[in-house]
Amino acid sequence: MNARLERNGEYWRAVWHGPDGRKHTAGLGKCSKRQAQKKLAELDTSATAARMLLDEWTVLYVSQRAQMLDESTLSQHATYLRRFAQYCGPMSVRDVTPMLVANWLGTLDVADSTRRKIVRYMRTIWKWAINQNVANANPWSTQPARHPRVDREVAYVSVETVYHL
């Protein structure tokens, strides 16, 4: 993003032209010029994050979470994230849709319990991506992650029936 700062009294805003050629602005609030420059740099960082590819996100996620997760859990997260990135090809994290997720899950030759485990892992990964401003929404939230509930029939019997009174 090639943005510039504009000042209006004590208030600052970022101004840039998007790929569509239209002028875009983002208010930075009442602050000093130095604070406005810092906020502009943060805006630029989030624009870079918006274009982050799945392969790049995989590397970043593993490095960020290495100290927080158990080694085996991190290994499984990395494995499934790499497989998904390989399936998608060069794609931005923000471009992943629930339909793409469902299509990928349909290609997996795994048991239903494993599929649900993968969904739980990927939901966790995308929650972290949202928290890091790499994704806007969690496309995995539409997929079932638990076993379906089975309604059991309950038979009501009387004491006389049980004890043959």
N, CA, C and O of each residue as an XYZ file, in Angstrom:
660
protein
N       0.858     -1.170      0.000
C       0.000      0.000      0.000
C       0.895      1.221      0.000
O       1.812      1.331      0.814
N       0.629      2.132     -0.910
C       1.408      3.359     -1.018
C       0.536      4.508     -0.517
O      -0.104      5.210     -1.302
N       0.524      4.686      0.806
C      -0.348      5.689      1.410
C       0.464      6.902      1.839
O       1.672      6.825      2.066
N      -0.232      8.007      1.942
C       0.395      9.232      2.441
C      -0.459      9.756      3.599
O      -1.627      9.396      3.742
N       0.141     10.596      4.402
C      -0.563     11.202      5.529
C      -1.137     12.552      5.132
O      -0.508     13.320      4.404
N      -2.337     12.827      5.617
C      -2.943     14.156      5.458
C      -3.355     14.641      6.833
O      -3.801     13.868      7.681
N      -3.194     15.933      7.032
C      -3.520     16.524      8.325
C      -4.714     17.454      8.192
O      -4.831     18.196      7.217
N      -5.599     17.410      9.182
C      -6.728     18.321      9.262
C      -6.773     18.819     10.698
O      -7.383     18.188     11.562
N      -6.131     19.945     10.949
C      -6.034     20.449     12.321
C      -5.146     19.516     13.138
O      -3.974     19.322     12.813
N      -5.704     18.944     14.193
C      -4.945     18.018     15.036
C      -5.196     16.563     14.637
O      -4.653     15.653     15.263
N      -5.999     16.334     13.619
C      -6.364     14.980     13.198
C      -5.581     14.563     11.957
O      -5.250     15.394     11.111
N      -5.293     13.282     11.858
C      -4.548     12.734     10.733
C      -5.354     11.631     10.077
O      -6.179     10.973     10.711
N      -5.096     11.444      8.796
C      -5.700     10.329      8.068
C      -4.722      9.818      7.015
O      -3.860     10.548      6.526
N      -4.884      8.549      6.688
C      -4.086      7.932      5.622
C      -4.909      7.992      4.345
O      -6.117      7.757      4.366
N      -4.255      8.307      3.238
C      -4.924      8.406      1.945
C      -4.131      7.570      0.942
O      -2.906      7.667      0.872
N      -4.846      6.743      0.161
C      -4.195      5.946     -0.870
C      -5.190      5.636     -1.976
O      -6.400      5.781     -1.801
N      -4.668      5.211     -3.107
C      -5.500      4.798     -4.229
C      -5.425      3.283     -4.351
O      -4.341      2.703     -4.413
N      -6.589      2.655     -4.383
C      -6.658      1.202     -4.467
C      -6.437      0.709     -5.886
O      -6.290      1.510     -6.809
N      -6.414     -0.616     -6.068
C      -6.214     -1.200     -7.395
C      -7.319     -0.805     -8.377
O      -7.129     -0.832     -9.593
N      -8.480     -0.438     -7.822
C      -9.595     -0.013     -8.664
C      -9.459      1.446     -9.104
O     -10.286      1.946     -9.867
N      -8.403      2.134     -8.618
C      -8.185      3.524     -8.979
C      -8.918      4.514     -8.093
O      -8.734      5.723     -8.233
N      -9.746      4.019     -7.183
C     -10.509      4.899     -6.305
C      -9.672      5.337     -5.109
O      -8.780      4.620     -4.656
N      -9.977      6.511     -4.616
C      -9.291      7.064     -3.457
C      -9.896      6.466     -2.188
O     -11.116      6.419     -2.030
N      -9.025      6.011     -1.288
C      -9.462      5.436     -0.020
C      -8.808      6.216      1.113
O      -7.699      6.731      0.971
N      -9.514      6.296      2.243
C      -8.959      6.984      3.410
C      -9.203      6.148      4.654
O     -10.133      5.344      4.713
N      -8.354      6.355      5.640
C      -8.532      5.731      6.948
C      -8.158      6.773      7.994
O      -7.035      7.277      8.006
N      -9.107      7.092      8.872
C      -8.845      8.064      9.923
C      -7.878      7.501     10.953
O      -8.029      6.365     11.404
N      -6.896      8.289     11.318
C      -5.902      7.867     12.301
C      -6.105      8.553     13.648
O      -5.426      8.233     14.624
N      -7.034      9.490     13.697
C      -7.380     10.128     14.952
C      -6.531     11.339     15.290
O      -5.708     11.802     14.500
N      -6.766     11.828     16.491
C      -6.053     12.997     16.995
C      -4.741     12.505     17.607
O      -4.739     11.783     18.605
N      -3.624     12.909     16.991
C      -2.321     12.434     17.456
C      -1.213     13.300     16.870
O      -1.458     14.182     16.048
N      -0.002     13.028     17.309
C       1.159     13.749     16.770
C       1.521     13.164     15.408
O       1.015     12.111     15.020
N       2.397     13.852     14.690
C       2.820     13.362     13.376
C       3.545     12.022     13.517
O       3.346     11.119     12.704
N       4.375     11.896     14.535
C       5.107     10.651     14.764
C       4.140      9.490     15.038
O       4.326      8.396     14.506
N       3.115      9.719     15.861
C       2.113      8.687     16.139
C       1.340      8.332     14.873
O       1.023      7.165     14.640
N       1.038      9.336     14.059
C       0.332      9.084     12.798
C       1.186      8.242     11.861
O       0.667      7.357     11.181
N       2.493      8.506     11.818
C       3.386      7.708     10.978
C       3.443      6.262     11.462
O       3.498      5.332     10.657
N       3.430      6.083     12.765
C       3.442      4.730     13.327
C       2.146      3.995     12.964
O       2.174      2.828     12.573
N       1.020      4.686     13.096
C      -0.269      4.078     12.737
C      -0.325      3.760     11.246
O      -0.897      2.744     10.851
N       0.263      4.618     10.418
C       0.311      4.373      8.979
C       1.122      3.110      8.677
O       0.748      2.314      7.816
N       2.229      2.936      9.390
C       3.047      1.733      9.208
C       2.262      0.488      9.603
O       2.379     -0.549      8.950
N       1.458      0.578     10.671
C       0.630     -0.558     11.092
C      -0.424     -0.875     10.038
O      -0.714     -2.044      9.784
N      -0.997      0.154      9.424
C      -1.959     -0.059      8.339
C      -1.294     -0.788      7.185
O      -1.872     -1.704      6.599
N      -0.085     -0.379      6.866
C       0.659     -1.010      5.777
C       0.944     -2.469      6.105
O       0.890     -3.323      5.220
N       1.248     -2.765      7.370
C       1.505     -4.135      7.803
C       0.251     -4.983      7.657
O       0.324     -6.131      7.217
N      -0.912     -4.422      8.027
C      -2.140     -5.203      7.907
C      -2.498     -5.420      6.444
O      -3.110     -6.432      6.101
N      -2.121     -4.476      5.572
C      -2.358     -4.684      4.142
C      -1.481     -5.814      3.625
O      -1.910     -6.598      2.778
N      -0.246     -5.901      4.133
C       0.637     -7.007      3.763
C       0.068     -8.313      4.283
O       0.092     -9.326      3.584
N      -0.445     -8.299      5.510
C      -1.044     -9.503      6.087
C      -2.246     -9.956      5.276
O      -2.510    -11.153      5.170
N      -2.975     -9.004      4.701
C      -4.149     -9.353      3.904
C      -3.756    -10.130      2.658
O      -4.554    -10.905      2.132
N      -2.542     -9.932      2.185
C      -2.084    -10.639      0.991
C      -1.260    -11.875      1.322
O      -0.722    -12.512      0.416
N      -1.150    -12.230      2.603
C      -0.308    -13.347      2.997
C      -0.834    -14.656      2.407
O      -2.012    -14.986      2.535
N       0.059    -15.380      1.766
C      -0.295    -16.649      1.145
C      -0.314    -17.765      2.187
O       0.287    -17.647      3.255
N      -1.009    -18.841      1.857
C      -1.120    -19.969      2.780
C       0.243    -20.542      3.148
O       0.472    -20.886      4.308
N       1.155    -20.649      2.174
C       2.497    -21.165      2.469
C       3.222    -20.272      3.477
O       3.860    -20.765      4.407
N       3.119    -18.961      3.283
C       3.757    -18.019      4.200
C       3.118    -18.105      5.593
O       3.803    -18.047      6.614
N       1.793    -18.246      5.602
C       1.080    -18.343      6.877
C       1.484    -19.613      7.621
O       1.594    -19.597      8.847
N       1.704    -20.694      6.912
C       2.118    -21.944      7.547
C       3.433    -21.744      8.301
O       3.551    -22.135      9.462
N       4.407    -21.142      7.647
C       5.709    -20.900      8.272
C       5.567    -19.972      9.474
O       6.134    -20.228     10.536
N       4.805    -18.891      9.300
C       4.618    -17.923     10.374
C       3.882    -18.558     11.553
O       4.279    -18.371     12.704
N       2.824    -19.299     11.277
C       2.037    -19.939     12.333
C       2.906    -20.887     13.156
O       2.878    -20.848     14.386
N       3.672    -21.732     12.483
C       4.510    -22.704     13.187
C       5.544    -21.985     14.056
O       5.798    -22.392     15.190
N       6.137    -20.916     13.522
C       7.149    -20.197     14.312
C       6.514    -19.471     15.497
O       7.111    -19.415     16.573
N       5.313    -18.913     15.318
C       4.653    -18.193     16.406
C       4.170    -19.137     17.499
O       4.237    -18.804     18.682
N       3.691    -20.298     17.116
C       3.064    -21.206     18.079
C       4.011    -22.247     18.658
O       3.596    -23.055     19.490
N       5.276    -22.248     18.236
C       6.232    -23.267     18.672
C       6.373    -23.310     20.193
O       6.501    -24.393     20.764
N       6.352    -22.170     20.851
C       6.525    -22.128     22.306
C       5.223    -22.349     23.061
O       5.235    -22.577     24.270
N       4.089    -22.281     22.347
C       2.793    -22.353     23.020
C       2.149    -23.733     22.975
O       1.373    -24.087     23.863
N       2.463    -24.503     21.953
C       1.806    -25.798     21.763
C       2.768    -26.942     22.009
O       3.981    -26.807     21.850
N       2.204    -28.062     22.398
C       2.974    -29.293     22.528
C       3.556    -29.648     21.155
O       2.951    -29.352     20.125
N       4.716    -30.273     21.148
C       5.408    -30.570     19.887
C       4.563    -31.435     18.943
O       4.534    -31.190     17.737
N       3.882    -32.437     19.486
C       3.074    -33.311     18.616
C       1.863    -32.564     18.061
O       1.489    -32.758     16.904
N       1.255    -31.721     18.875
C       0.108    -30.930     18.409
C       0.542    -29.970     17.307
O      -0.120    -29.856     16.276
N       1.652    -29.286     17.531
C       2.167    -28.356     16.528
C       2.498    -29.094     15.231
O       2.243    -28.586     14.140
N       3.059    -30.278     15.354
C       3.391    -31.083     14.177
C       2.141    -31.433     13.373
O       2.149    -31.364     12.144
N       1.064    -31.811     14.074
C      -0.178    -32.129     13.372
C      -0.787    -30.884     12.740
O      -1.264    -30.937     11.607
N      -0.776    -29.776     13.451
C      -1.277    -28.524     12.878
C      -0.514    -28.201     11.598
O      -1.118    -27.893     10.570
N       0.810    -28.272     11.664
C       1.649    -27.946     10.507
C       1.376    -28.896      9.340
O       1.305    -28.464      8.189
N       1.223    -30.186      9.634
C       0.967    -31.179      8.582
C      -0.318    -30.875      7.833
O      -0.328    -30.838      6.603
N      -1.401    -30.657      8.567
C      -2.689    -30.418      7.902
C      -2.721    -29.059      7.214
O      -3.334    -28.916      6.156
N      -2.069    -28.065      7.801
C      -2.015    -26.756      7.159
C      -1.213    -26.821      5.859
O      -1.589    -26.196      4.868
N      -0.114    -27.570      5.858
C       0.678    -27.737      4.621
C      -0.113    -28.482      3.550
O      -0.077    -28.115      2.376
N      -0.823    -29.524      3.957
C      -1.634    -30.278      2.986
C      -2.708    -29.392      2.375
O      -2.960    -29.441      1.171
N      -3.332    -28.588      3.213
C      -4.368    -27.692      2.705
C      -3.766    -26.648      1.770
O      -4.334    -26.355      0.718
N      -2.620    -26.087      2.147
C      -1.943    -25.093      1.309
C      -1.529    -25.705     -0.026
O      -1.616    -25.054     -1.067
N      -1.084    -26.943      0.006
C      -0.692    -27.635     -1.229
C      -1.910    -27.835     -2.137
O      -1.813    -27.681     -3.354
N      -3.039    -28.172     -1.547
C      -4.276    -28.360     -2.313
C      -4.715    -27.042     -2.962
O      -5.145    -27.028     -4.115
N      -4.604    -25.945     -2.222
C      -5.094    -24.643     -2.701
C      -4.145    -23.970     -3.678
O      -4.582    -23.197     -4.531
N      -2.869    -24.249     -3.568
C      -1.903    -23.547     -4.402
C      -1.642    -22.160     -3.847
O      -1.935    -21.895     -2.681
N      -1.093    -21.264     -4.670
C      -0.777    -19.917     -4.178
C      -2.057    -19.103     -3.974
O      -2.597    -18.515     -4.911
N      -2.521    -19.084     -2.740
C      -3.781    -18.409     -2.420
C      -3.612    -17.632     -1.118
O      -2.931    -18.078     -0.195
N      -4.234    -16.483     -1.063
C      -4.225    -15.682      0.157
C      -5.068    -16.360      1.226
O      -6.072    -17.005      0.923
N      -4.656    -16.211      2.469
C      -5.393    -16.797      3.596
C      -6.818    -16.238      3.630
O      -7.763    -16.958      3.949
N      -6.966    -14.959      3.302
C      -8.294    -14.329      3.345
C      -9.217    -14.790      2.220
O     -10.425    -14.557      2.277
N      -8.664    -15.439      1.202
C      -9.484    -15.898      0.082
C     -10.062    -17.301      0.286
O     -10.814    -17.788     -0.558
N      -9.720    -17.945      1.390
C     -10.228    -19.291      1.650
C     -11.708    -19.197      2.004
O     -12.100    -18.408      2.864
N     -12.527    -20.008      1.337
C     -13.974    -19.977      1.528
C     -14.467    -21.292      2.129
O     -13.772    -22.305      2.054
N     -15.650    -21.282      2.719
C     -16.215    -22.530      3.231
C     -16.382    -23.593      2.137
O     -16.247    -24.785      2.413
N     -16.672    -23.177      0.911
C     -16.829    -24.134     -0.182
C     -15.487    -24.812     -0.503
O     -15.440    -26.021     -0.730
N     -14.424    -24.046     -0.521
C     -13.096    -24.605     -0.753
C     -12.732    -25.594      0.354
O     -12.178    -26.661      0.088
N     -13.043    -25.235      1.576
C     -12.798    -26.114      2.724
C     -13.563    -27.426      2.560
O     -13.003    -28.506      2.746
N     -14.848    -27.325      2.212
C     -15.670    -28.532      2.029
C     -15.132    -29.390      0.891
O     -15.122    -30.617      0.990
N     -14.686    -28.754     -0.189
C     -14.119    -29.520     -1.311
C     -12.860    -30.262     -0.891
O     -12.677    -31.429     -1.239
N     -11.987    -29.585     -0.140
C     -10.759    -30.241      0.305
C     -11.061    -31.400      1.249
O     -10.473    -32.476      1.137
N     -11.976    -31.170      2.172
C     -12.336    -32.242      3.101
C     -12.912    -33.443      2.355
O     -12.728    -34.587      2.770
N     -13.603    -33.177      1.258
C     -14.164    -34.253      0.450
C     -13.111    -35.087     -0.264
O     -13.363    -36.240     -0.615
N     -11.937    -34.514     -0.479
C     -10.871    -35.255     -1.155
C     -10.077    -36.142     -0.202
O      -9.324    -37.008     -0.647
N     -10.237    -35.938      1.086
C      -9.455    -36.697      2.066
C     -10.013    -38.104      2.212
O     -11.221    -38.301      2.342
N      -9.121    -39.065      2.187
C      -9.508    -40.467      2.374
C      -9.178    -40.855      3.815
O      -8.228    -41.592      4.076
N      -9.986    -40.342      4.738
C      -9.769    -40.581      6.162
C     -11.104    -40.919      6.822
O     -12.172    -40.682      6.258
N     -11.020    -41.470      8.016
C     -12.225    -41.786      8.786
C     -12.927    -40.498      9.209
O     -12.305    -39.437      9.270
N     -14.212    -40.593      9.498
C     -14.971    -39.409      9.927
C     -14.391    -38.786     11.186
O     -14.367    -37.562     11.312
N     -13.925    -39.603     12.116
C     -13.350    -39.055     13.350
C     -12.078    -38.255     13.041
O     -11.831    -37.224     13.667
N     -11.282    -38.718     12.091
C     -10.074    -37.984     11.692
C     -10.442    -36.687     10.991
O      -9.802    -35.657     11.207
N     -11.461    -36.731     10.161
C     -11.927    -35.530      9.463
C     -12.369    -34.475     10.474
O     -12.053    -33.294     10.327
N     -13.091    -34.901     11.482
C     -13.544    -33.951     12.507
C     -12.361    -33.391     13.303
O     -12.362    -32.221     13.686
N     -11.354    -34.233     13.548
C     -10.153    -33.770     14.247
C      -9.430    -32.713     13.405
O      -8.964    -31.703     13.933
N      -9.341    -32.952     12.104
C      -8.707    -31.985     11.202
C      -9.467    -30.661     11.242
O      -8.854    -29.594     11.282
N     -10.784    -30.727     11.230
C     -11.602    -29.512     11.288
C     -11.325    -28.754     12.590
O     -11.195    -27.530     12.574
N     -11.235    -29.465     13.706
C     -10.941    -28.798     14.979
C      -9.572    -28.115     14.934
O      -9.430    -26.982     15.394
N      -8.573    -28.796     14.386
C      -7.242    -28.198     14.265
C      -7.281    -26.957     13.382
O      -6.729    -25.916     13.738
N      -7.934    -27.073     12.234
C      -7.953    -25.957     11.292
C      -8.763    -24.774     11.841
O      -8.424    -23.621     11.574
N      -9.813    -25.045     12.594
C     -10.544    -23.958     13.254
C      -9.624    -23.192     14.190
O      -9.629    -21.962     14.222
N      -8.839    -23.937     14.946
C      -7.894    -23.316     15.876
C      -6.879    -22.461     15.129
O      -6.567    -21.346     15.547
N      -6.369    -22.988     14.025
C      -5.382    -22.260     13.228
C      -5.995    -20.974     12.682
O      -5.356    -19.922     12.706
N      -7.224    -21.053     12.194
C      -7.866    -19.855     11.629
C      -8.239    -18.860     12.716
O      -8.221    -17.655     12.467
N      -8.573    -19.320     13.899
C      -8.817    -18.376     15.002
C      -7.551    -17.570     15.280
O      -7.611    -16.368     15.540
N      -6.414    -18.242     15.222
C      -5.140    -17.551     15.426
C      -4.894    -16.569     14.272
O      -4.395    -15.465     14.489
N      -5.245    -16.975     13.048
C      -5.066    -16.088     11.892
C      -5.927    -14.834     12.031
O      -5.484    -13.735     11.698
N      -7.138    -14.995     12.515
C      -8.017    -13.842     12.731
C      -7.425    -12.943     13.804
O      -7.422    -11.720     13.665
N      -6.929    -13.543     14.864
C      -6.317    -12.800     15.956
C      -5.091    -12.022     15.485
O      -4.803    -10.944     16.006
N      -4.372    -12.557     14.508
C      -3.176    -11.911     13.976
C      -3.492    -10.994     12.788
O      -2.579    -10.449     12.167
N      -4.774    -10.824     12.475
C      -5.237     -9.969     11.381
C      -4.788    -10.485     10.006
O      -4.576     -9.701      9.082
N      -4.650    -11.791      9.885
C      -4.294    -12.405      8.607
C      -5.561    -12.875      7.895
O      -5.590    -12.957      6.668
N      -6.601    -13.181      8.657
C      -7.887    -13.618      8.095
C      -9.007    -12.794      8.715
O      -8.877    -12.272      9.822
N     -10.105    -12.688      7.980
C     -11.266    -11.940      8.477
C     -12.313    -12.835      9.105
O     -13.009    -12.431     10.037
N     -12.424    -14.044      8.598
C     -13.461    -14.965      9.058
C     -12.901    -16.376      9.075
O     -11.864    -16.657      8.473
N     -13.604    -17.263      9.777
C     -13.167    -18.643      9.892
C     -14.006    -19.525      8.965
O     -15.150    -19.842      9.289
N     -13.447    -19.929      7.804
C     -14.210    -20.747      6.869
C     -14.439    -22.168      7.369
O     -15.227    -22.913      6.787
N     -13.767    -22.541      8.425
C     -13.894    -23.899      8.984
C     -15.072    -24.007      9.935
O     -15.459    -25.115     10.309
N     -15.650    -22.884     10.335
C     -16.722    -22.910     11.331
C     -18.009    -23.542     10.810
O     -18.891    -23.877     11.600
N     -18.129    -23.709      9.511
C     -19.341    -24.317      8.954
C     -19.254    -25.837      8.899
O     -20.235    -26.503      8.571
N     -18.084    -26.390      9.218
C     -17.883    -27.841      9.135
C     -18.124    -28.486     10.496
O     -17.762    -27.915     11.525
N     -18.733    -29.672     10.510
C     -18.961    -30.355     11.796
C     -17.638    -30.811     12.406
O     -16.780    -31.365     11.718
N     -17.489    -30.571     13.703
C     -16.264    -30.958     14.394
C     -16.518    -31.989     15.478
O     -15.577    -32.514     16.073
N     -17.787    -32.281     15.738
C     -18.129    -33.272     16.758
C     -18.924    -34.397     16.131
O     -19.482    -34.270     15.042
N     -18.956    -35.494     16.851
C     -19.783    -36.610     16.405
C     -21.241    -36.177     16.453
O     -21.652    -35.454     17.361
N     -22.016    -36.619     15.478
C     -23.433    -36.265     15.520
C     -24.108    -36.900     16.727
O     -23.795    -38.028     17.107
N     -25.022    -36.173     17.314
C     -25.747    -36.696     18.481
C     -26.745    -37.748     18.030
O     -27.438    -37.586     17.025
N     -26.798    -38.783     18.764
C     -27.747    -39.853     18.480
C     -28.806    -39.816     19.562
O     -28.506    -39.945     20.749
N     -30.046    -39.640     19.141
C     -31.142    -39.668     20.112
C     -31.430    -41.114     20.459
O     -31.709    -41.939     19.589
N     -31.359    -41.396     21.713
C     -31.615    -42.756     22.165
C     -33.060    -42.860     22.630
O     -33.607    -41.950     23.253
N     -33.644    -43.978     22.311
C     -35.008    -44.198     22.761
C     -34.990    -44.603     24.229
O     -34.169    -45.409     24.666
N     -35.891    -44.035     24.950
C     -35.995    -44.346     26.361
C     -37.308    -45.093     26.558
O     -38.377    -44.635     26.156
N     -37.193    -46.244     27.182
C     -38.397    -47.038     27.449
C     -38.786    -46.831     28.906
O     -37.987    -47.039     29.819
N     -40.010    -46.423     29.096
C     -40.519    -46.243     30.447
C     -41.299    -47.497     30.817
O     -42.233    -47.903     30.125
N     -40.893    -48.089     31.915
C     -41.572    -49.303     32.381
C     -41.971    -49.111     33.836
O     -41.377    -48.324     34.573
N     -42.956    -49.827     34.205
C     -43.412    -49.729     35.589
C     -42.676    -50.750     36.450
O     -42.057    -51.684     35.940
N     -42.753    -50.558     37.738
C     -42.139    -51.480     38.683
C     -42.760    -52.864     38.535
O     -42.061    -53.872     38.642
N     -44.054    -52.918     38.294
C     -44.748    -54.207     38.140
C     -44.180    -54.996     36.958
O     -44.042    -56.217     37.025
N     -43.860    -54.297     35.896
C     -43.326    -54.965     34.711
C     -41.949    -55.543     34.999
O     -41.640    -56.655     34.569
N     -41.129    -54.806     35.715
C     -39.762    -55.250     35.987
C     -39.772    -56.449     36.938
O     -39.040    -57.414     36.718
N     -40.585    -56.401     37.979
C     -40.580    -57.442     39.004
C     -41.706    -58.449     38.822
O     -41.911    -59.306     39.682
N     -42.423    -58.359     37.739
C     -43.531    -59.278     37.429
C     -44.499    -59.438     38.603
O     -44.860    -60.553     38.982
N     -44.898    -58.339     39.151
C     -45.827    -58.380     40.294
C     -47.221    -58.691     39.886
O     -48.111    -58.759     40.734
